[in-house]
Amino acid sequence: MIFLVCCELGTKNLNPEFAEALQQAIASDSPVQLKSAIAYKLNSMGLLHLQGDRVAIRNDLYRQYFRNRYFNS
């Protein structure tokens, strides 16, 4: 699944709202609040996990990969 997400990000086909939400989660060391539809979609893609009404990046490997590869933050 992460391969598909990487391909989508690499070709700029990912919905800009999803990319922005993912970037928010990656940039934060603590869970962030997102629109519920976006949080659900990113959770179902396996990138984030829900923590009550907030989400966090599923693991640090994803955070490092996306931060270094796409977001440079």
PDB file of N, CA, C and O in Angstrom, chain B, residues numbered from 101:
ATOM      1  N   MET B 101       0.822  -1.195   0.000  1.00  0.00           N
ATOM      2  CA  MET B 101       0.000   0.000   0.000  1.00  0.00           C
ATOM      3  C   MET B 101       0.865   1.258   0.000  1.00  0.00           C
ATOM      4  O   MET B 101       0.572   2.212  -0.721  1.00  0.00           O
ATOM      5  N   ILE B 102       1.917   1.264   0.796  1.00  0.00           N
ATOM      6  CA  ILE B 102       2.747   2.472   0.840  1.00  0.00           C
ATOM      7  C   ILE B 102       3.374   2.754  -0.518  1.00  0.00           C
ATOM      8  O   ILE B 102       3.589   3.914  -0.868  1.00  0.00           O
ATOM      9  N   PHE B 103       3.671   1.708  -1.290  1.00  0.00           N
ATOM     10  CA  PHE B 103       4.228   1.904  -2.627  1.00  0.00           C
ATOM     11  C   PHE B 103       3.254   2.696  -3.492  1.00  0.00           C
ATOM     12  O   PHE B 103       3.666   3.603  -4.216  1.00  0.00           O
ATOM     13  N   LEU B 104       1.978   2.365  -3.423  1.00  0.00           N
ATOM     14  CA  LEU B 104       0.970   3.083  -4.210  1.00  0.00           C
ATOM     15  C   LEU B 104       0.891   4.540  -3.784  1.00  0.00           C
ATOM     16  O   LEU B 104       0.777   5.430  -4.627  1.00  0.00           O
ATOM     17  N   VAL B 105       0.951   4.787  -2.496  1.00  0.00           N
ATOM     18  CA  VAL B 105       0.897   6.158  -2.000  1.00  0.00           C
ATOM     19  C   VAL B 105       2.123   6.924  -2.485  1.00  0.00           C
ATOM     20  O   VAL B 105       2.009   8.073  -2.912  1.00  0.00           O
ATOM     21  N   CYS B 106       3.292   6.295  -2.420  1.00  0.00           N
ATOM     22  CA  CYS B 106       4.521   6.947  -2.884  1.00  0.00           C
ATOM     23  C   CYS B 106       4.421   7.289  -4.355  1.00  0.00           C
ATOM     24  O   CYS B 106       4.826   8.376  -4.769  1.00  0.00           O
ATOM     25  N   CYS B 107       3.892   6.383  -5.141  1.00  0.00           N
ATOM     26  CA  CYS B 107       3.729   6.653  -6.569  1.00  0.00           C
ATOM     27  C   CYS B 107       2.774   7.813  -6.790  1.00  0.00           C
ATOM     28  O   CYS B 107       3.023   8.672  -7.636  1.00  0.00           O
ATOM     29  N   GLU B 108       1.685   7.843  -6.038  1.00  0.00           N
ATOM     30  CA  GLU B 108       0.725   8.937  -6.180  1.00  0.00           C
ATOM     31  C   GLU B 108       1.359  10.263  -5.794  1.00  0.00           C
ATOM     32  O   GLU B 108       1.172  11.263  -6.487  1.00  0.00           O
ATOM     33  N   LEU B 109       2.100  10.284  -4.705  1.00  0.00           N
ATOM     34  CA  LEU B 109       2.754  11.525  -4.299  1.00  0.00           C
ATOM     35  C   LEU B 109       3.795  11.936  -5.326  1.00  0.00           C
ATOM     36  O   LEU B 109       3.924  13.115  -5.655  1.00  0.00           O
ATOM     37  N   GLY B 110       4.532  10.963  -5.827  1.00  0.00           N
ATOM     38  CA  GLY B 110       5.592  11.255  -6.783  1.00  0.00           C
ATOM     39  C   GLY B 110       5.076  11.828  -8.081  1.00  0.00           C
ATOM     40  O   GLY B 110       5.762  12.620  -8.727  1.00  0.00           O
ATOM     41  N   THR B 111       3.871  11.438  -8.475  1.00  0.00           N
ATOM     42  CA  THR B 111       3.317  11.947  -9.727  1.00  0.00           C
ATOM     43  C   THR B 111       2.309  13.064  -9.491  1.00  0.00           C
ATOM     44  O   THR B 111       1.629  13.499 -10.420  1.00  0.00           O
ATOM     45  N   LYS B 112       2.214  13.525  -8.250  1.00  0.00           N
ATOM     46  CA  LYS B 112       1.320  14.632  -7.886  1.00  0.00           C
ATOM     47  C   LYS B 112      -0.159  14.302  -8.120  1.00  0.00           C
ATOM     48  O   LYS B 112      -0.975  15.198  -8.333  1.00  0.00           O
ATOM     49  N   ASN B 113      -0.495  13.005  -8.078  1.00  0.00           N
ATOM     50  CA  ASN B 113      -1.887  12.612  -8.261  1.00  0.00           C
ATOM     51  C   ASN B 113      -2.657  12.557  -6.947  1.00  0.00           C
ATOM     52  O   ASN B 113      -3.881  12.426  -6.956  1.00  0.00           O
ATOM     53  N   LEU B 114      -1.970  12.653  -5.837  1.00  0.00           N
ATOM     54  CA  LEU B 114      -2.640  12.604  -4.548  1.00  0.00           C
ATOM     55  C   LEU B 114      -3.412  13.895  -4.343  1.00  0.00           C
ATOM     56  O   LEU B 114      -2.907  14.988  -4.603  1.00  0.00           O
ATOM     57  N   ASN B 115      -4.628  13.755  -3.878  1.00  0.00           N
ATOM     58  CA  ASN B 115      -5.466  14.906  -3.565  1.00  0.00           C
ATOM     59  C   ASN B 115      -4.667  15.895  -2.715  1.00  0.00           C
ATOM     60  O   ASN B 115      -4.084  15.494  -1.707  1.00  0.00           O
ATOM     61  N   PRO B 116      -4.625  17.163  -3.088  1.00  0.00           N
ATOM     62  CA  PRO B 116      -3.842  18.144  -2.328  1.00  0.00           C
ATOM     63  C   PRO B 116      -4.221  18.215  -0.850  1.00  0.00           C
ATOM     64  O   PRO B 116      -3.362  18.464  -0.003  1.00  0.00           O
ATOM     65  N   GLU B 117      -5.495  18.000  -0.535  1.00  0.00           N
ATOM     66  CA  GLU B 117      -5.916  18.003   0.872  1.00  0.00           C
ATOM     67  C   GLU B 117      -5.262  16.845   1.628  1.00  0.00           C
ATOM     68  O   GLU B 117      -4.845  17.002   2.776  1.00  0.00           O
ATOM     69  N   PHE B 118      -5.176  15.685   0.976  1.00  0.00           N
ATOM     70  CA  PHE B 118      -4.546  14.531   1.618  1.00  0.00           C
ATOM     71  C   PHE B 118      -3.056  14.781   1.818  1.00  0.00           C
ATOM     72  O   PHE B 118      -2.505  14.468   2.874  1.00  0.00           O
ATOM     73  N   ALA B 119      -2.408  15.343   0.807  1.00  0.00           N
ATOM     74  CA  ALA B 119      -0.973  15.634   0.908  1.00  0.00           C
ATOM     75  C   ALA B 119      -0.711  16.638   2.029  1.00  0.00           C
ATOM     76  O   ALA B 119       0.244  16.483   2.791  1.00  0.00           O
ATOM     77  N   GLU B 120      -1.552  17.662   2.132  1.00  0.00           N
ATOM     78  CA  GLU B 120      -1.388  18.664   3.184  1.00  0.00           C
ATOM     79  C   GLU B 120      -1.613  18.055   4.568  1.00  0.00           C
ATOM     80  O   GLU B 120      -0.881  18.353   5.511  1.00  0.00           O
ATOM     81  N   ALA B 121      -2.622  17.206   4.680  1.00  0.00           N
ATOM     82  CA  ALA B 121      -2.914  16.557   5.956  1.00  0.00           C
ATOM     83  C   ALA B 121      -1.776  15.618   6.357  1.00  0.00           C
ATOM     84  O   ALA B 121      -1.376  15.584   7.520  1.00  0.00           O
ATOM     85  N   LEU B 122      -1.265  14.868   5.404  1.00  0.00           N
ATOM     86  CA  LEU B 122      -0.145  13.978   5.673  1.00  0.00           C
ATOM     87  C   LEU B 122       1.072  14.780   6.108  1.00  0.00           C
ATOM     88  O   LEU B 122       1.791  14.376   7.022  1.00  0.00           O
ATOM     89  N   GLN B 123       1.302  15.900   5.465  1.00  0.00           N
ATOM     90  CA  GLN B 123       2.425  16.749   5.829  1.00  0.00           C
ATOM     91  C   GLN B 123       2.274  17.270   7.254  1.00  0.00           C
ATOM     92  O   GLN B 123       3.252  17.331   7.999  1.00  0.00           O
ATOM     93  N   GLN B 124       1.059  17.645   7.637  1.00  0.00           N
ATOM     94  CA  GLN B 124       0.803  18.106   9.012  1.00  0.00           C
ATOM     95  C   GLN B 124       1.164  17.019  10.016  1.00  0.00           C
ATOM     96  O   GLN B 124       1.830  17.282  11.017  1.00  0.00           O
ATOM     97  N   ALA B 125       0.719  15.799   9.740  1.00  0.00           N
ATOM     98  CA  ALA B 125       0.966  14.686  10.657  1.00  0.00           C
ATOM     99  C   ALA B 125       2.459  14.364  10.741  1.00  0.00           C
ATOM    100  O   ALA B 125       2.975  14.045  11.813  1.00  0.00           O
ATOM    101  N   ILE B 126       3.139  14.451   9.610  1.00  0.00           N
ATOM    102  CA  ILE B 126       4.570  14.157   9.573  1.00  0.00           C
ATOM    103  C   ILE B 126       5.370  15.216  10.321  1.00  0.00           C
ATOM    104  O   ILE B 126       6.356  14.902  10.987  1.00  0.00           O
ATOM    105  N   ALA B 127       4.948  16.456  10.211  1.00  0.00           N
ATOM    106  CA  ALA B 127       5.681  17.558  10.837  1.00  0.00           C
ATOM    107  C   ALA B 127       5.506  17.598  12.354  1.00  0.00           C
ATOM    108  O   ALA B 127       6.327  18.184  13.059  1.00  0.00           O
ATOM    109  N   SER B 128       4.450  16.982  12.850  1.00  0.00           N
ATOM    110  CA  SER B 128       4.154  17.054  14.279  1.00  0.00           C
ATOM    111  C   SER B 128       4.620  15.790  15.003  1.00  0.00           C
ATOM    112  O   SER B 128       4.469  14.676  14.501  1.00  0.00           O
ATOM    113  N   ASP B 129       5.189  15.990  16.191  1.00  0.00           N
ATOM    114  CA  ASP B 129       5.588  14.852  17.018  1.00  0.00           C
ATOM    115  C   ASP B 129       4.435  14.341  17.879  1.00  0.00           C
ATOM    116  O   ASP B 129       4.552  13.303  18.531  1.00  0.00           O
ATOM    117  N   SER B 130       3.337  15.066  17.876  1.00  0.00           N
ATOM    118  CA  SER B 130       2.166  14.644  18.633  1.00  0.00           C
ATOM    119  C   SER B 130       0.974  14.537  17.677  1.00  0.00           C
ATOM    120  O   SER B 130       1.007  15.109  16.588  1.00  0.00           O
ATOM    121  N   PRO B 131      -0.076  13.811  18.073  1.00  0.00           N
ATOM    122  CA  PRO B 131      -1.244  13.659  17.193  1.00  0.00           C
ATOM    123  C   PRO B 131      -1.859  15.002  16.819  1.00  0.00           C
ATOM    124  O   PRO B 131      -1.864  15.943  17.613  1.00  0.00           O
ATOM    125  N   VAL B 132      -2.379  15.072  15.594  1.00  0.00           N
ATOM    126  CA  VAL B 132      -2.999  16.291  15.083  1.00  0.00           C
ATOM    127  C   VAL B 132      -4.459  16.020  14.740  1.00  0.00           C
ATOM    128  O   VAL B 132      -4.855  14.878  14.505  1.00  0.00           O
ATOM    129  N   GLN B 133      -5.241  17.077  14.715  1.00  0.00           N
ATOM    130  CA  GLN B 133      -6.642  16.956  14.362  1.00  0.00           C
ATOM    131  C   GLN B 133      -6.811  17.299  12.881  1.00  0.00           C
ATOM    132  O   GLN B 133      -6.339  18.334  12.410  1.00  0.00           O
ATOM    133  N   LEU B 134      -7.493  16.410  12.161  1.00  0.00           N
ATOM    134  CA  LEU B 134      -7.755  16.594  10.736  1.00  0.00           C
ATOM    135  C   LEU B 134      -9.247  16.449  10.484  1.00  0.00           C
ATOM    136  O   LEU B 134      -9.989  15.971  11.342  1.00  0.00           O
ATOM    137  N   LYS B 135      -9.680  16.866   9.300  1.00  0.00           N
ATOM    138  CA  LYS B 135     -11.065  16.596   8.902  1.00  0.00           C
ATOM    139  C   LYS B 135     -11.281  15.091   8.957  1.00  0.00           C
ATOM    140  O   LYS B 135     -10.408  14.314   8.571  1.00  0.00           O
ATOM    141  N   SER B 136     -12.452  14.687   9.440  1.00  0.00           N
ATOM    142  CA  SER B 136     -12.685  13.259   9.668  1.00  0.00           C
ATOM    143  C   SER B 136     -12.582  12.424   8.389  1.00  0.00           C
ATOM    144  O   SER B 136     -12.061  11.309   8.437  1.00  0.00           O
ATOM    145  N   ALA B 137     -13.057  12.922   7.263  1.00  0.00           N
ATOM    146  CA  ALA B 137     -12.986  12.158   6.011  1.00  0.00           C
ATOM    147  C   ALA B 137     -11.538  11.938   5.578  1.00  0.00           C
ATOM    148  O   ALA B 137     -11.189  10.860   5.099  1.00  0.00           O
ATOM    149  N   ILE B 138     -10.705  12.950   5.746  1.00  0.00           N
ATOM    150  CA  ILE B 138      -9.299  12.832   5.373  1.00  0.00           C
ATOM    151  C   ILE B 138      -8.582  11.893   6.340  1.00  0.00           C
ATOM    152  O   ILE B 138      -7.793  11.045   5.922  1.00  0.00           O
ATOM    153  N   ALA B 139      -8.858  12.048   7.630  1.00  0.00           N
ATOM    154  CA  ALA B 139      -8.243  11.175   8.629  1.00  0.00           C
ATOM    155  C   ALA B 139      -8.612   9.724   8.362  1.00  0.00           C
ATOM    156  O   ALA B 139      -7.756   8.842   8.441  1.00  0.00           O
ATOM    157  N   TYR B 140      -9.873   9.469   8.048  1.00  0.00           N
ATOM    158  CA  TYR B 140     -10.325   8.106   7.765  1.00  0.00           C
ATOM    159  C   TYR B 140      -9.601   7.534   6.551  1.00  0.00           C
ATOM    160  O   TYR B 140      -9.149   6.390   6.583  1.00  0.00           O
ATOM    161  N   LYS B 141      -9.488   8.314   5.490  1.00  0.00           N
ATOM    162  CA  LYS B 141      -8.845   7.841   4.265  1.00  0.00           C
ATOM    163  C   LYS B 141      -7.364   7.529   4.508  1.00  0.00           C
ATOM    164  O   LYS B 141      -6.882   6.473   4.098  1.00  0.00           O
ATOM    165  N   LEU B 142      -6.648   8.427   5.165  1.00  0.00           N
ATOM    166  CA  LEU B 142      -5.225   8.193   5.431  1.00  0.00           C
ATOM    167  C   LEU B 142      -5.028   7.033   6.403  1.00  0.00           C
ATOM    168  O   LEU B 142      -4.040   6.304   6.315  1.00  0.00           O
ATOM    169  N   ASN B 143      -5.966   6.866   7.324  1.00  0.00           N
ATOM    170  CA  ASN B 143      -5.924   5.709   8.217  1.00  0.00           C
ATOM    171  C   ASN B 143      -6.140   4.424   7.423  1.00  0.00           C
ATOM    172  O   ASN B 143      -5.437   3.436   7.634  1.00  0.00           O
ATOM    173  N   SER B 144      -7.106   4.436   6.517  1.00  0.00           N
ATOM    174  CA  SER B 144      -7.389   3.232   5.733  1.00  0.00           C
ATOM    175  C   SER B 144      -6.253   2.901   4.765  1.00  0.00           C
ATOM    176  O   SER B 144      -6.106   1.751   4.353  1.00  0.00           O
ATOM    177  N   MET B 145      -5.453   3.899   4.403  1.00  0.00           N
ATOM    178  CA  MET B 145      -4.280   3.666   3.550  1.00  0.00           C
ATOM    179  C   MET B 145      -3.115   3.113   4.368  1.00  0.00           C
ATOM    180  O   MET B 145      -2.108   2.682   3.807  1.00  0.00           O
ATOM    181  N   GLY B 146      -3.254   3.124   5.688  1.00  0.00           N
ATOM    182  CA  GLY B 146      -2.219   2.588   6.552  1.00  0.00           C
ATOM    183  C   GLY B 146      -1.138   3.578   6.935  1.00  0.00           C
ATOM    184  O   GLY B 146      -0.130   3.192   7.526  1.00  0.00           O
ATOM    185  N   LEU B 147      -1.329   4.848   6.609  1.00  0.00           N
ATOM    186  CA  LEU B 147      -0.296   5.847   6.892  1.00  0.00           C
ATOM    187  C   LEU B 147      -0.429   6.462   8.279  1.00  0.00           C
ATOM    188  O   LEU B 147       0.571   6.777   8.923  1.00  0.00           O
ATOM    189  N   LEU B 148      -1.653   6.630   8.731  1.00  0.00           N
ATOM    190  CA  LEU B 148      -1.921   7.236  10.030  1.00  0.00           C
ATOM    191  C   LEU B 148      -2.729   6.260  10.870  1.00  0.00           C
ATOM    192  O   LEU B 148      -3.340   5.329  10.345  1.00  0.00           O
ATOM    193  N   HIS B 149      -2.727   6.483  12.167  1.00  0.00           N
ATOM    194  CA  HIS B 149      -3.656   5.738  13.013  1.00  0.00           C
ATOM    195  C   HIS B 149      -4.421   6.724  13.878  1.00  0.00           C
ATOM    196  O   HIS B 149      -3.905   7.761  14.295  1.00  0.00           O
ATOM    197  N   LEU B 150      -5.649   6.366  14.128  1.00  0.00           N
ATOM    198  CA  LEU B 150      -6.550   7.237  14.879  1.00  0.00           C
ATOM    199  C   LEU B 150      -6.274   7.135  16.370  1.00  0.00           C
ATOM    200  O   LEU B 150      -6.048   6.048  16.902  1.00  0.00           O
ATOM    201  N   GLN B 151      -6.296   8.275  17.029  1.00  0.00           N
ATOM    202  CA  GLN B 151      -6.169   8.349  18.481  1.00  0.00           C
ATOM    203  C   GLN B 151      -7.263   9.288  18.973  1.00  0.00           C
ATOM    204  O   GLN B 151      -7.038  10.484  19.156  1.00  0.00           O
ATOM    205  N   GLY B 152      -8.437   8.732  19.182  1.00  0.00           N
ATOM    206  CA  GLY B 152      -9.589   9.555  19.540  1.00  0.00           C
ATOM    207  C   GLY B 152      -9.976  10.424  18.357  1.00  0.00           C
ATOM    208  O   GLY B 152     -10.262   9.905  17.278  1.00  0.00           O
ATOM    209  N   ASP B 153      -9.992  11.746  18.541  1.00  0.00           N
ATOM    210  CA  ASP B 153     -10.356  12.647  17.450  1.00  0.00           C
ATOM    211  C   ASP B 153      -9.124  13.191  16.729  1.00  0.00           C
ATOM    212  O   ASP B 153      -9.215  14.143  15.953  1.00  0.00           O
ATOM    213  N   ARG B 154      -7.984  12.580  16.992  1.00  0.00           N
ATOM    214  CA  ARG B 154      -6.723  13.014  16.373  1.00  0.00           C
ATOM    215  C   ARG B 154      -6.067  11.833  15.657  1.00  0.00           C
ATOM    216  O   ARG B 154      -6.460  10.680  15.831  1.00  0.00           O
ATOM    217  N   VAL B 155      -5.064  12.151  14.854  1.00  0.00           N
ATOM    218  CA  VAL B 155      -4.327  11.108  14.144  1.00  0.00           C
ATOM    219  C   VAL B 155      -2.826  11.336  14.322  1.00  0.00           C
ATOM    220  O   VAL B 155      -2.368  12.451  14.572  1.00  0.00           O
ATOM    221  N   ALA B 156      -2.090  10.258  14.188  1.00  0.00           N
ATOM    222  CA  ALA B 156      -0.631  10.333  14.248  1.00  0.00           C
ATOM    223  C   ALA B 156      -0.074   9.460  13.136  1.00  0.00           C
ATOM    224  O   ALA B 156      -0.724   8.513  12.693  1.00  0.00           O
ATOM    225  N   ILE B 157       1.117   9.779  12.696  1.00  0.00           N
ATOM    226  CA  ILE B 157       1.774   8.974  11.678  1.00  0.00           C
ATOM    227  C   ILE B 157       1.945   7.561  12.250  1.00  0.00           C
ATOM    228  O   ILE B 157       2.271   7.397  13.426  1.00  0.00           O
ATOM    229  N   ARG B 158       1.724   6.553  11.417  1.00  0.00           N
ATOM    230  CA  ARG B 158       1.694   5.181  11.918  1.00  0.00           C
ATOM    231  C   ARG B 158       3.023   4.742  12.526  1.00  0.00           C
ATOM    232  O   ARG B 158       3.034   4.082  13.565  1.00  0.00           O
ATOM    233  N   ASN B 159       4.121   5.091  11.908  1.00  0.00           N
ATOM    234  CA  ASN B 159       5.420   4.760  12.511  1.00  0.00           C
ATOM    235  C   ASN B 159       6.479   5.750  12.040  1.00  0.00           C
ATOM    236  O   ASN B 159       6.295   6.474  11.061  1.00  0.00           O
ATOM    237  N   ASP B 160       7.577   5.757  12.756  1.00  0.00           N
ATOM    238  CA  ASP B 160       8.612   6.740  12.478  1.00  0.00           C
ATOM    239  C   ASP B 160       9.279   6.516  11.115  1.00  0.00           C
ATOM    240  O   ASP B 160       9.775   7.464  10.505  1.00  0.00           O
ATOM    241  N   LEU B 161       9.292   5.287  10.645  1.00  0.00           N
ATOM    242  CA  LEU B 161       9.867   5.021   9.324  1.00  0.00           C
ATOM    243  C   LEU B 161       9.100   5.778   8.245  1.00  0.00           C
ATOM    244  O   LEU B 161       9.713   6.355   7.346  1.00  0.00           O
ATOM    245  N   TYR B 162       7.764   5.786   8.320  1.00  0.00           N
ATOM    246  CA  TYR B 162       6.958   6.556   7.366  1.00  0.00           C
ATOM    247  C   TYR B 162       7.277   8.046   7.489  1.00  0.00           C
ATOM    248  O   TYR B 162       7.427   8.745   6.487  1.00  0.00           O
ATOM    249  N   ARG B 163       7.378   8.517   8.725  1.00  0.00           N
ATOM    250  CA  ARG B 163       7.683   9.932   8.958  1.00  0.00           C
ATOM    251  C   ARG B 163       9.004  10.302   8.294  1.00  0.00           C
ATOM    252  O   ARG B 163       9.076  11.296   7.571  1.00  0.00           O
ATOM    253  N   GLN B 164      10.034   9.525   8.529  1.00  0.00           N
ATOM    254  CA  GLN B 164      11.345   9.809   7.953  1.00  0.00           C
ATOM    255  C   GLN B 164      11.315   9.751   6.430  1.00  0.00           C
ATOM    256  O   GLN B 164      11.865  10.624   5.759  1.00  0.00           O
ATOM    257  N   TYR B 165      10.672   8.721   5.889  1.00  0.00           N
ATOM    258  CA  TYR B 165      10.639   8.555   4.439  1.00  0.00           C
ATOM    259  C   TYR B 165       9.948   9.738   3.761  1.00  0.00           C
ATOM    260  O   TYR B 165      10.510  10.357   2.858  1.00  0.00           O
ATOM    261  N   PHE B 166       8.740  10.043   4.194  1.00  0.00           N
ATOM    262  CA  PHE B 166       7.989  11.118   3.544  1.00  0.00           C
ATOM    263  C   PHE B 166       8.624  12.482   3.801  1.00  0.00           C
ATOM    264  O   PHE B 166       8.636  13.339   2.917  1.00  0.00           O
ATOM    265  N   ARG B 167       9.147  12.685   4.996  1.00  0.00           N
ATOM    266  CA  ARG B 167       9.787  13.960   5.304  1.00  0.00           C
ATOM    267  C   ARG B 167      10.997  14.174   4.392  1.00  0.00           C
ATOM    268  O   ARG B 167      11.169  15.258   3.836  1.00  0.00           O
ATOM    269  N   ASN B 168      11.818  13.167   4.240  1.00  0.00           N
ATOM    270  CA  ASN B 168      13.027  13.286   3.426  1.00  0.00           C
ATOM    271  C   ASN B 168      12.734  13.278   1.931  1.00  0.00           C
ATOM    272  O   ASN B 168      13.384  13.992   1.168  1.00  0.00           O
ATOM    273  N   ARG B 169      11.774  12.485   1.515  1.00  0.00           N
ATOM    274  CA  ARG B 169      11.531  12.297   0.084  1.00  0.00           C
ATOM    275  C   ARG B 169      10.639  13.372  -0.527  1.00  0.00           C
ATOM    276  O   ARG B 169      10.874  13.801  -1.656  1.00  0.00           O
ATOM    277  N   TYR B 170       9.616  13.812   0.210  1.00  0.00           N
ATOM    278  CA  TYR B 170       8.610  14.677  -0.400  1.00  0.00           C
ATOM    279  C   TYR B 170       8.443  16.048   0.252  1.00  0.00           C
ATOM    280  O   TYR B 170       8.139  17.029  -0.426  1.00  0.00           O
ATOM    281  N   PHE B 171       8.641  16.111   1.556  1.00  0.00           N
ATOM    282  CA  PHE B 171       8.274  17.339   2.244  1.00  0.00           C
ATOM    283  C   PHE B 171       9.470  18.148   2.716  1.00  0.00           C
ATOM    284  O   PHE B 171       9.324  19.339   2.989  1.00  0.00           O
ATOM    285  N   ASN B 172      10.629  17.553   2.820  1.00  0.00           N
ATOM    286  CA  ASN B 172      11.863  18.252   3.194  1.00  0.00           C
ATOM    287  C   ASN B 172      11.689  19.170   4.389  1.00  0.00           C
ATOM    288  O   ASN B 172      12.159  20.308   4.377  1.00  0.00           O
ATOM    289  N   SER B 173      11.018  18.684   5.417  1.00  0.00           N
ATOM    290  CA  SER B 173      10.835  19.521   6.618  1.00  0.00           C
ATOM    291  C   SER B 173      11.663  19.011   7.771  1.00  0.00           C
ATOM    292  O   SER B 173      11.633  19.591   8.857  1.00  0.00           O
TER     293      SER B 173
END
